[in-house]
Amino acid sequence: MNVNFGAYYAEIMNYFQHNVYIAVALAGVLLLLMVRKPRLFFTIVMIVAVNISLLYVISYTSSLGVSQKKNLIQ
């Protein structure tokens, strides 16, 4: 069970390409936060970065466990 980050990225890009108004609004809010409240902006960026890294570590360790389990069964 390996998480495919490329598929997630493609899905997110596809969503924003089909919903341009939402993409522009989100970019505007993030830009406004970066200018007006940079501490809050970087806090949000750090929370997102930590969540992505934790998801990657969990995915990596679970894929190692699955491959070891397949080796043990064989």
Secondary structure, DSSP 8 states (H G I E B T S, - for coil): ----HHHHHHHHHHHHHH-HHHHHHHHHHHHHHHHH-HHHHHHHHHHHHHHHHHHHHHHHHHHHHHHHHHHHH-
